[in-house]
Amino acid sequence: MNNNSNNTDKNFYSCDFSPCDFPSCDFHFIAIGGVGQSALAKILLCLGYKVSGSDIQESKYTKLTQKLGAKIYIGHKKENIKGTPKVVISSAIKEDNPELIRAKELNLEIMHRSDCLKYISELFPCFIGFAGTHGKTTTSGLMSFVLEKLNQNPSYAIGGIIPTYNINANADKNSKYFIAELDESDGTIQKYKPQKLVINNLEADHLDYYKNGLEDIIKTFEKTASNMDENSKIFVNIDNLGVQKFLSQTKFKNIITYSINSNSSYQAKNIIFSELSSSFEVYKNNTLLGKINLIIPGLHNIYNALSVVSVLDDLGFKFSDYCGYFSEFSGMGRRFQLVYDKNGIKIIDDYAHHPSEIKSTLSAVKDIKKRKVVIFQPHRYTRLKALWAEFLESFNSIDILYILDVFCAGDKPDETYNSQTFTKEIQKKGLSAKYVKGTVLQAAKEIALNLKEGDLVLTLGAGDVTEIAGGINDMLSK
């Protein structure tokens, strides 16, 4: 692999080394076209494993893994299982999937994708995991980006695209560092044993799984910490109330703290915000390390950057060697990503789908002197219901709110907690809100007619709301 990490034309879509001396086995991914599944498949391919996979339709991810050497099948059929591979599934794979049925008939090892990630993480000397309710994708992406710039050839699996390189995963058999975003949504985070674990925040979420909310989430993180080796380290944002509760309950001792408002090992001070950027000074044990400049806005990104600084410093990297790379990081795909800038209108696309995430994103633009138009697509009926009151308080700093139909993600429709009733409730608060029925592209056509020059538009949600910008572009280009 090319070691010139400052070259953004680096060929991340090829693996230019011979198969390594890892255990000999094959892998078959059911639904390999998903962003998470394809990331794991790419890493295994780059490490010399044989990989096959299937999905219901061709996508950029099936094409990528195929280009790297995977055998790809379109459609799920029992005949796709050949030989005796380890079969990798996600939580979305149903019991009636013909390939899963065949794997059980053949008594093959069936791995949840979290088990596959665990398997991969144990192949590298230093496993760095980024966890918490919010910020996992940005922090793991930023860490990977900076280590690339430092010519460390990191391996990584991230839940989003690093725009600079247009990838979400990479691997090198000689990597020292493996970086991964660790998902707590279904409790599988307890399987991992990172040498460095970052917990940026803890809040109530995924309430279909965590019936007791934050209490259950903290128990999951306690279990995760108890499974880690005693010489490992956990990095925590002690400004966060959920993290404070975790610290009061965990028995894990090797804790490193970072904050803005508290006395901590690493602290951000003298923060300056401009329209779409920010800067701050980093202090370690009250001694100035230096200044960080960011081209991504918002207080939440100060915390994100500070967490990465604390890990880099703990790993022994010099602040002066890496601080400049922070100003080159343009964020992650769908994390405050500028996706449209024409006709005097800017559209920013953001994955925010939890009240705290929405507030953080909107806080980043509250001082911008433009008309703020928000297009919000609730994600899951269960989340909308569980956090109903919090969602109603999340949009106070904007001018116009368009609410799309709920992206159900497998949830059953709810006659009480849905986009129509949410719109009525938020209108009662005096906010200019409108429910827009239909597909996101149908919504784009309607919304585009009401946009004005100078508008700042934000598309928020974890579903297909990201397609809105393309639809608006088509309308305004006519």
ZAROVO-260395 format. One record per atom (N, C-alpha, C): x, y, z. Coordinates in steps of 0.02 Angstrom, whole numbers, plus 32768, in hexadecimal, padded with zeros to 4 digits. Example, Ala and Ser with C-alpha at 12.3 -4.5 7.8 and 13.67 -1.06 7.14 Angstrom:
! ZAROVO-260395
82947EE4818682677F1F818682947F5B818682827F90816282AC7FCB816582858002818A
//
This chain:
! ZAROVO-260395
802A7FC48000800080008000802B803E80008017806F7FDA803C80AE7FD6803E80D18019807880E38030807F810380718076814E8070806D816C8035806581B48032801D81C78041800D81CC80827FC981D880967FB1821E80887FDD824C80777FC7828F80677FAA829580217FAF82607FFB7F9682607FB77F4E82467FB67F1D82717FAA7ED8825C7FAC7EC482337F707EF1822B7F3F7EE381FF7F077EFA81B77F167F1081AC7F537F2681697F677EF281357F557F0880FD7F3B7ED980CB7F227EBE80A17F5B7E8880B87F797E6A80947FB07E3E805B7F977E3680547F567E0980217F3C7E307FE47F237E6F7FDF7F367E957FA37F257EBE7F8E7F617ED27F4F7F637EFA7F367F997F387F167F797F707F397F7E7FA97F277F547FDC7EFC7F787FC67ECB7FA07FF57E9E7FBF7FDA7E577FBC80067E297FC67FF37DE27FC37FCD7DCF80027FA57D997FFE7F817D8280397FB07D7780747F9A7D8C80AE7FC67D8980E87FBF7D46810C7FE47D4081417FE77D0081647FB47CFC819C7F777D1381907F427D0B81C07F237CC681B77EFA7CAF81E77EDB7C6D81E17EB77C65819E7EBB7C2981827E9D7C1D81417E537C0C81497E287C3881327DDF7C2B81327DBE7C5A81027D827C4880ED7D5B7C7080BF7D217C9080E57D067CC780C97CCD7CE980E67C977CF380B17C597CEC80C57C217CFC80997BF47D2D80BE7BE77D66809F7BBE7D9B80BD7B777D9B809F7B467D9180C97B017D9880B27AEF7DE380B87ADB7E0180807ACF7E49807C7B117E6F807E7B3D7E5E80517B807E7C804F7B7D7EC580367B447ED9801A7B3F7F1D7FFF7B327F5280337B287F3F80727B1F7F7180A67B617F9380B77B5D7FD080D07B9A7FF680DD7BC57FD481117BA77FB781447BCD7F9581787BE97F5381627BC07F2A81417BD67EE981297C0E7EF080F57C057F1F80C77C387F2880927C7A7F3F80AF7C787F6780E57CB57F7E81047CDD7F43811F7CBB7F1681417CDD7EDB815C7CF77EAE81247CCF7EA780F07CE47E7E80B77D227E9B80967D247EDD808F7D5E7EFD806F7D9D7EF080997D977EF780DA7DD17EED81057DEB7EA680FE7DBF7E7580FF7DD57E2F80F87DF57E2280B57DD97E4080817DF67E39803E7E3D7E56803D7E457E90805B7E867EB0805D7EB97E8980867EA17E6080B47ECD7E3880DD7EDA7DF380C07EBF7DE780847ECF7DAA80617E9D7D7280687E647D7E80897E317D4A808F7E077D4480507DEA7D0A80467DBA7D0180107D757D1480297D527D3D80017D117D5780167CDE7D4F7FDF7CA37D3B7FF17C697D3C7FC47C317D5F7FE87BFD7D707FC37BC47D927FE27B8A7D997FB37B517DA97FD07B147DB07FA87AED7DED7FBF7AC47E067F927A957E3B7FA57A5C7E3B7F737A267E5D7F8579EA7E5B7F5B79F37E847F1B7A227EB37F1C7A2F7EDA7EE07A777EF37EDF7A8E7F047EA47AD17F1E7E9C7AD57F657EB87B0D7F777ED47B187FB97EF07B617FCC7EEA7B7180097EFD7BB8801D7EFA7BE37FF37F287BC57FD97F5E7BEB7FB17F8D7BF57F697F727BC37F4E7F517BCE7F0B7F337C027F107EFB7C017F477ED67C327F517EA07C787F597EBD7C7E7F7D7EF67CBF7F877F157CDD7F457F2C7CB67F1E7F507CD07EDE7F6A7CDF7EAE7F307CB77EB27EFC7CC47E877EC17D067E9B7EA17D127EDC7E9C7D507EF47E7E7D8D7EDE7EA77D847ED67EE87DBA7EC17F137DC37E767F147D977E527EF27DA07E097EED7D6A7DDE7F0A7D357DFD7F257CFE7DD57F417CD37DB77F0A7CB87D7C7F177C877D5E7EEB7C427D767F017C207D9B7ED57BE27DBB7EE77BA77D997EC57B737D8C7EEC7B347D707ED27AFC7DA27EDD7AD57DAE7EAA7A9B7DDA7EB07A5D7DAE7EBB7A3E7DB87EF47A067D8E7F0A7A1E7D5D7F3F79F27D4E7F6E7A037D1F7FA479EB7CD97F917A1A7CAB7F887A097C667F767A367C377F9E7A1C7BFD7FAF7A447BCD7FD57A817BB67FAE7A7D7BB77F6B7AB67BA37F427AF17BD27F477AE67C0E7F647B1D7C3E7F6B7B507C287FA07B3B7BFC7FCB7B697BE17FFE7B927BA97FE07BD27BB57FD77BFE7B837FB87C387B757FE77C497B367FEF7C7F7B24801C7C6A7B2980647C997B3D808F7C8B7B4180D77CA17B8580F47C857BBB80D97C9A7BFD80F27C7C7C0D81367C9A7C3D81587C797C5D81907C447C8B81727C067C87818A7BCF7CAE816D7BC17CEA819A7BC57D26817E7BBE7D6481A47B7A7D8381967B557D9181CB7B127DAE81C57B0E7DEE81F07ADC7E1681E27ACC7E4F820D7A8A7E4082307A767E6C825D7A377E63828279FB7E6782537A057E83821779CE7E8A81E879BD7E4A81C379E87E1881C679DC7DDA81A179A97DAF81C779747D9D81A4793D7D7781C3794D7D2C81C1792B7D0881EE79367CC081F479237C9981B678F77CB6818C78E17C938150790D7CA0811379457CC4811E79737CD080E7798F7C8D80CF798A7C7D808E799E7C3B807579E87C2B80807A127C5E807F7A5A7C52808A7A687C4380D47A447C6581007A4B7C5781477A327C11815779FA7BFE813979E07BBA81437A127B86812C7A307B9280F17A617B6380D67A9F7B5F81027AB57B97811C7AF07B9881487AE37B6E81877AA77B7281A17A967B4A81DB7A937B0081CA7A787AF1818F7A757AAB81787ABA7A8D81737AEB7AB5815D7B307A9E81557B597AA381947B387ABC81CA7B5A7AC5820A7B977AF282047B907B2881DC7BC67B5881D37BC87B89820D7C027BA782197C067BDB824C7BE37C1982337BB37C31825A7B8D7C6D82477BA17CA582777BBA7CDB825B7BD47D1382827BA77D5082787B927D6E82AF7B757DB182AA7BAD7DE082947B9C7E1582737BCF7E43825A7BFB7E5D82937BDF7E6282CF7C077E7883087C3C7E4483197C2D7E0483107C5F7DD0831B7C967DD382E77C827DE482AA7CB47DEB82757CE27E2682837CC47E5E829A7CED7E9882AC7D1C7E8682E67D047E6183167D2E7E4B834E7D687E2083347D597DF283077D8C7DC782E87DC27DF182C77DAC7E2382A07DDB7E4F827D7E057E7782AF7DE47E9382E27E077EBF83117E407E9B83357E3A7E5A833E7E6D7E3483617EAA7E2383367EA77E3782F67EDF7E2B82C97F147E6282CD7F057E9882F27F317ED382F37F4A7EE1833A7F877EFD83407FA47F0983827F7D7F3B83AD7F607F6F838E7F3E7FA483B47EFA7FB183987EC77F9F83BC7E817FA783A87E657FE483CC7E4F801783A57E34805583C17DEA805883AF7DBF805783E17D77805883D57D58809A83EA7D2880B283C17D0580F083D17CBB80E083DD7CA380F384177C6080DF842C7C3B811B844A7BFC810E845C7BD1814284787B94814D844D7B65817384667B26817D84427B2F81A684037B5981D984067B63820683CD7BAD820F83BE7BBE821A837F7C02822E836C7C3081F5835B7C1881B7835C7C44817E834E7C62818183087C39819182D77C50819282927C8381CA82877C75820582A07CA3823D82977CE5823182BA7CE3821882F87D21820E831D7D4C81D683007D2D819F82EE7D53816882D07D6E817C828C7D4781A382677D5E81BC82267D9881ED822D7D93821A825D7DC8824B82687E088228827E7E0281F882AA7E3D81D382C17E5F81B082867E388190825C7E53816C82237E74819D81F27E5381D681E77E6D820A81BA7EB1822381D27EB6823482127EF58250822C7F2C821B82297F1D81DD823B7F5081A982377F67819C81F07F3981A281C07F4C819E81797F7E81D681697F6E8212817F7F99824C81727FDE824481937FDF822081CA801E821481ED804481D881D1802C81BF8197804D818781758050814781A0801A813C81C88018810181F37FF480C681D27FD880D081967FB3809A81747F82807681A27F54809B81C17F26807A81EF7EF4804E81C87EDB801C81EA7EA17FF681D07E64800F81F67E2B801181D67DF0802C81F87DAF801581D87D7B801682027D37800781EC7D0A803B820D7CEC806581E47CC6809F81FC7C80809D81DE7C5080B982027C0B80B881EC7BF980EF81BC7C2A8110819D7C1D8144816D7C58814D813F7C4F8177810D7C82818280DA7CAF81BD80EE7CF281B380EA7D2181EB80F07D24820D80AC7D06824880A37D03826780617D46826F803E7D7B827E80647DBD828880457DD3824A801E7DC3820F80387DD881D180197D9E81AA7FFA7D6081BF80097D2481A07FEE7D1E815680017D338145803D7D2E810180567D1A8101809F7D0380C780B77CF380BF80FE7D1B8087811F7D48806780F87D70803181147DB0802980EC7DE48012810F7E23800480EE7E4B7FD481197E7B7FB280FB7EA37F8381237EE87F7A81047F187F6E812F7F5C7F5F811C7F747F2A814D7F917EF481337FA77EBE815F7FDD7ED4818F7FFE7F0C818080337F2581AB801C7F5D81DA7FDB7F6981DC7FC17F9E82077FCE7F8F82507FE17FC282757FE57FBC82BE7FA17FCC82DC7F7E7FFE82BD7F40801682DA7F037FFF82B37ED17FE982D87E8F7FDA82BA7E5C800582DE7E37802D82B87E05805C82D47DC0804582BF7D92804582ED7D4E803082DD7D1B805783047CE3806382E57CA8807E83057C83804583267C78804883677C5A8011838D7C118023839E7BE47FFD83837B9C800A83887B807FEB83C87B5D801483EF7B3F7FFB842D7AF67FE984257AD97FF283EA7A917FEF83E17A727FAD83F57A977F7683ED7A7C7F3483FE7AA57F0E84327ACF7F3384567AF67F14848C7B347EEF84767B407EEB84347B797EC4841D7BBC7EE5842B7BBB7F2384417BFA7F4584537C1F7F1F848B7BFA7EF884B27C187ED284E97C4A7E9D84D17C487E8D84917C747E5984767CBC7E70846D7CC67EB284677D067ECB84527D357ED8848E7D767ED584807DA87EE384B37DDD7F1284977DCA7F51848A7DFB7F81846F7E307F9384A27E6B7FA584887E9F7FBF84B47E91800784C87E6E802B849B7E59806F84A97E0F807584977DE6808A84C77D9F809184BC7D8A80D984CC7D6B80FB849C7D52813F84A67D06813D84B07CEF815C84E57CA7816384F27C9881AE84F37C7B81C684BC7C71820E84B47C35822784DB7C0181FE84E17BC5821185057B9981D4850D7B6B81D6853C7B3B81A085477AF781BF85547AC681AD852A7A8281C685337A51818E85227A128199853479DF8168852579D3816584DA79D9812B84BC79CC8120847579C280D5846B79AD80C2843079A2807C841F7974805B8453793D807E84607911806A849878E8802C848778EA8015844878CB7FD5843978F57F9C845779357FA8846179627F76847F796E7F8584C9797B7FC484D979887FD8851E79487FEF853F79237FC0855B78E07FCE857678E2800085B07919800085D6791F802E860E794A806B85FD7952807785BC797480B385A679BD80B785BB79D080F185D37A1680FF85E47A3280CD86177A0980B886457A1F808886787A3A804986587A17802F86267A2D7FF286047A6B7FFF85DA7A6D803A85BA7AA8804B85917AE7804D85BC7AE2806B85F77B1B806F86247B31802986397B027FFD86467B137FB886587B397F96861F7B257FA485E27B497F8785A87B917FA085A57B9A7FE185B17BDE7FFC85B07C077FE585ED7BE67FDB86257C097FBE865E7C247F78864D7BFA7F50862D7C0E7F0D86197C477F1085E77C427F3F85B77C777F4885867CBA7F5785A97CB87F8685D87CF47F9985FC7D107F5F86257CE47F3786437CFB7F00866D7D1D7EC986447D0D7EC786037D2B7E9485D77D6F7EA985BD7D807EE985C47DBF7F0385A97DF97EF085D67E347EEA85B87E707EDC85DE7E807F16860C7E9D7F0886467EA97F3D86777EDB7F7186607F067F60862F7F367F9186167F1A7FB985DB7EDC7FAB85C87EBB7FD485957EA5801685B37E8F804485897E7A808685A27E37809B85847E1080BD85AD7DD080D985977DD48125859B7DC3814685647DC4818F855E7D7B81A785617D6B81D5858E7D2681E985987D1E8235859B7CE5824B85817CD1829185847CAB829B85C67CCB82B985F77CAC82BE86397C7B82F8863F7C71831E86097C3C8350860A7BF7833086007BF682F385E77BB782D185D77B9B82AF86157B5A82BA86227B3B82A0865F7B398253865E7B2B823686247B2981ED861F7B6D81CF862E7BA181EF86157BE581D786227BF581DD866D7BDF8213868C7BEA821B86D47BCA81E286FB7B8E81CE86E67B6C819687087B93815586FD7BAD814C86C07BD5811186B17C13810F86DE7C34814886E57C71814B870E7C62813D87587C27814F876E7C15814487B57C0780FA87C27BFE80D3878D7BEB808D87967C21805C877F7C4B806F87507C7C804087367CB5803587687CD07FF987667D0A7FE8878F7D4B7FEE87677D457FFE87277D81800586FD7DA9804287147DEA803A871C7E12806E873B7E39809A870A7E4A807F86D07E7880A286A37E5180D386767E3B810A86947E10813B86737E36817A86637E30819386267E4C81D486127E12820286007E11823E861A7DD8826B86117DE882A485E17DB482BC85C07DB882F885977D78831F859F7D7B836185957D3F838A85A17D4983D085857D1483F6858A7D17843E857E7D0B846485BF7CDA844D85E57CC48472861F7CDE845886627D02842086617D17840186A07D6383FC86A47D7A83F186E07DC283E486EA7DD0839D86D37DFC839486A37E06835386857E4E834D866B7E60831186567EA38305863B7EB0833085FD7E7E833285D17E82835B85947E46838A85937E5383C985857E1C83FA85867E22842A854C7DE9843B852F7DE5846D84F97DD484B185187DFC84E385097DF1852685227DF6855984E97DDE859684F77DE285CD84C77DC585BA84847D8885A084857D66858984497D4C85C484217D5785C383E07D3E85F783B47D1685D7837C7CD985EF83707CAF85D6833A7CA9860B83047CAF85F682C57C9E8621828D7C638600826A7C528616822D7C1485FF820E7C1185B382087C42859481EB7C42854C81E27C85852D81F67CA5854982297CE5852F82407CEE854182897D25852B82A67D32853A82ED7D7C852F82FC7D90854683377DD5853A834E7DD48537839A7E07851783B77E0C851483FF7E53850284137E64851084517EA584FE846C7E9D84BF84967ED0849384927ECF845584B87F00845A84F27EE6844A852D7F10844985697F13840185837F4F83EA85947F5983A985B37F7283B585FB7F4883A1862B7F5983AC86717F6B83F5867D7F418421865F7F47846A86667F84848986447FA68461861A7FDE847C85F37FCA847F85AA7FD584B7858A7FC184C185447FE9849485167FC4846C84ED7FE3844584B87FE7846C84777FB1849184697FAE84B8842B7F6784C284147F6084D983D67F1F84ED83BC7F0884BD83857EC784AE83847EA8848683507E7784B083297E7C84AF82E77E4C84D182BB7E22849C82987DE084A682967DB2847882757D8B849B823E7D7D847782097D51849281D57D0D847081D87CFE845382117CBB843882207CA2845D825D7C648474825D7C4B84A082917C2D847A82CD7C1D84A083007BF6848583377C1E847083747C00847A83AE7C20846783EC7C2C841C83F07BFF83F583D37C0783AC83D67C47839683B27C5A83BB837E7C9883A9835A7CD783BD83817CD183ED83AF7D0883FB83DC7D1583BD84087CDF83A284237CE68364844B7D02832B84217CE8832483E37D0082EE83B87D4B82F483AC7D618331839B7DA8833C838D7DD2833283CC7DB9834884057DDF834284437DE982F984567DB782CF84497DBE828884587DF68269842F7DFB827D83EF7E2F826383C47E73827C83DA7E7882BB83ED7EB782D684067ECE82AF84437EA1829F84707EB5827C84AE7ED18237849E7EB48214846D7ECD81D2845B7F1081D884377F16820784097F55821083E57F8E822084157F80824C84457FB3825E84757FC6822284A07F9581FB84B37FA381C084DC7FCC818C84B57FC2818A84737FE8815C844980318173843F803F81B18452808381C9844D809381F68412805F820A83EC806B823783B48073827E83CD809E82A483AC80AA82EA83BF8072831683A58059834283CF8023836F83BD80348397837E807283AF837A808683D98341808783B18300808D836F8304808F834582C8804A833982AB8016833C82D57FD3832A82BB7F9F836182BF7FAB839582E47F7783C782EF7F5F83E782AE7F8D83F1827E7F7A8411823F7F4A83E882157F4983A7821E7F1E837C81F57ED4838382077EC6839B82437E8083A482577E5D83D6822A7E82840982147E64843C81E97E59842481A27E7283E881927E6783CB814F7E2C839A814F7E13838A81897DDC8359818E7D9A837B81827D798368814B7D3A838981377CFD836881547D07833B81847CCF831881A27CC282D6817F7C8D82B581947C7A827581777C3D827E814A7C358250811C7BF9825180F27BBA824E811D7B8C827B81107B4D828181357B57829A817C7B9082B7818B7B9A82D881CB7BAA832181BC7B76834A81BC7B7C839181AB7BA2839981697B8B837681377BAC837580F67B8A83A580C67BAF83D580AC7B958403807B7B8C83DE80397B4D83D480247B3F83AB7FE97B2383D37FAF7B1484147FBA7AF7843D7F857B0884857F937B2184A97F617B3184F07F687B2885117F257AE9851E7F147AD7853D7ED47A9C856C7EDE7A9485997EAF7A5985C57EAE7A5285EC7EF07A8B85F87F127A88861C7F517A6E85F37F8B7A6785B27F817A4C85857FB57A8085517FC77A8A854780087AB6851280217A8C84DC80417A9D849C80337A7B846480547AB0843C80797AA5843380BA7AD1840A80E47AAB83CB80F87ACA839380ED7AAC835280FC7ACB8336813C7AA08320816B7ABA830781AA7A9182CB81C17AB3829B81DE7A97825C81F47A6E826282347A6C829D82527A4C82A782937A05828B829379F8825C82C279B6823E82C779A08234830F79C8824E833D79B9824D838579B48296839B798882A683CB798182ED83DF79C2831083F079EF82EF84137A2F830F84257A58831E83E77A5882F083B77A7D82FB83797A5F833583527A1D8338834F79FB836F832B7A0C83B2834B7A0983B5838D7A1983F383B07A62840883A37A8F83D783A47AD683E783977AE0840383517AC083E383207AC783FA82DB7AA9844082D27A6E844B82EE7A4F848D82E67A7384C2830F7A9284AE83467AB984DE836E7AF484F883467B0F84CD831A7B4984E082F27B39851782C07AF9852182B07AE68553827E7ABB858B829B7AB1858B82DD7A8285BA82FA7A95860382F07AD6861182EA7AEC865782E37AF5866C829A7AE8863F826C7AEE865082257AB1867982107ABD86B281F17A8786E181E07A6886CE819D7A488696819B7A24867F816079E18661817679B2865D8147797486398156798485EE815A797385D081927985858A819D7948855E8190794F8533815F791A8505814B793184BE815C790A849C8185791C8457819A78EA8426817D790683F1815F78DD83BA814578ED837D817078BD8367819778C8833381C978A082F481B878C482BC81B778A4827B81AD78AD825181EC7878824A8214787E82208250789481D9823D78BE81BB826878D98178825B78BD814982907892811D827B787080EA82A47837810982CE77FE80E882CB77C580FC82F577D680F4833F77FA80BE834F780A80B28396783580E983B378658103838C788F813983A67867817983AC783C8187837B781481C4837D77E681C383BA77C8818A83C8779C8183840277C2818A844477FA81668449782081658488783D81A9849A784F81D18467786F821184737844824B845978038241845A77D28270843F77DD82B7845B77DD82BE849D77E4830084BD7826832184AA785C82F884A8789E8313849778A0832B844F788183058421787F831B83DB7859835C83D47823836583FA77FC83A283F5782483E0840B785883D584337880840D844B78C18416842378C783F383EB790783F283C7790D8424838E78D68446837D78D7846F834078C784B9834D78D984D1838778C58514839B78EC854C83797926853D835D7952857283437951857982F7791B856382D779188565828E78DC858E827778D88597823578A285C082197869859781FD787A856281D87847853881B9785A84EE81C2782984C581D27835847D81DB7806845681AD7824842D818177FE83FE8159780783B8817777D18395818377D3835381A277BC831E817177E882EF816277D982BA813377BB827E815877A1824F813177888211814F77C081ED817477AD81C981A877DE81A381D07800816F81A47842816B81A978688134818A786480FB81BC783C80C881AB7828809781DE7860806881F2788F805781C578C7802A81D478AF7FEB81F678767FD081DE785C7F9181F978277F9A822F781E7FD7824977EA7FE3827B77A47FDF825D77747FCE8286772E7FD0827077138017827876E8802D824976CC8071824E76A8807C829076A980B982A8768980CB82E87656810282D9761780F582EB75E2812582DC75E5816383087608815E8340760C8197836F764C81BE83677684819A836076C581BB835B76E081B4831576D281E782EC76E881E682A676F5822D828F770682358250771A8277823776E082A8823676A482908227766A82BD8226765B82D9826B765982AD829D764A82C582E1768382EE82FD76C082DC82EA76FA8303830276F7834A82E676E4835182A776DE8393828876AA83BD82AD7671839F82BD763D83C582E0765483DC8325767883B08347769083C2838A76C483F9838776F083F683567725842883537709846C833A76D38469831376B284A782FF769484CB833A767D84A4836C766084C283A9769484EB83CF76D384DC83C47709850183E57718854383C176F5854F838A76FF858D836577338589832E774D854D83227780854682EE7760853C82AA777D855B82777765855282337779850D821B774A84DE821C77588499820A7723847F81D9773A845481AB770C8438817A771C83EE816E76E983C5817076F2837E816076F0837681147722835280F97726834780B1772082FC80A576EA82E8808576DB82A1807A76FE8287803C770D8246803D772782258001777182148007778F82017FCF77D681EF7FCD7801822D7FD6784182237FE3786D825C7FED787482857FAC787182647F73787782897F34783882B17F2577FE82967F3877C082BD7F3377C382F97F6277DD82EE7F9D77E483257FCD7814835A7FB3784A83447F93787C83727F78785C83A27F46783183887F1C781083B27EEA77E583E87F0B77C283D67F3F779784067F6177C0843A7F8777F484237FAA781D84507FD3784584807FA7785E84677F6F788884917F43786384CF7F2D782284C97F2377FA85027F0C77F7853A7F3F7805852B7F7E77FF855C7FB4784285767FCE787985607FAF78BB85777FC478CB85BB7FA578F485E27FC8790786257FB17953862C7FB0796A86597F8779B286677F8679C9867D7FCB7A0186617FE27A1B867080247A07863F805979DC860F804879C685DE807A79FE85AE808D7A00859B80CC7A2A856580E479FC852B80F57A0284F480D079D584BB80D779FB848280F879DC8462812979FA8429814B79CC83ED814479E583B6812A79BE8378812579D6834A815D79A88337818979B9831281C6799582CF81C979BA829A81D9799C825981E179CA822181CB79BA81E481E179E581AA81D279CC81808197799581978178797981718141798D818C80FD795F818B80CD796F81A08089796381EB807E795C821180B47956825A80AE79938277808C79CB8253808E7A09826A806E7A008275802379CC8257800579C0825F7FBD799D82A17FAC798782C57FDE796283047FD3798B83367FA979CB833D7FB979F4836F7F9779F583627F4C79FB83237F3879FA83127EF079B883257ED0798183197EF47940832A7ED9793783757ED3794F839B7F04794B83E47F00797683FE7EC879B183E17EC079DD83F47E8879BA83EA7E45799983B17E3D797583A47DFE793E83D87DF2791B83EB7E2778E5841C7E1F790084617E0E793484767E32794D84BA7E28797884C17DEA798B84897DCD79B4848A7D8F798A848E7D51794884877D58791D84877D1D791484CE7D02
//
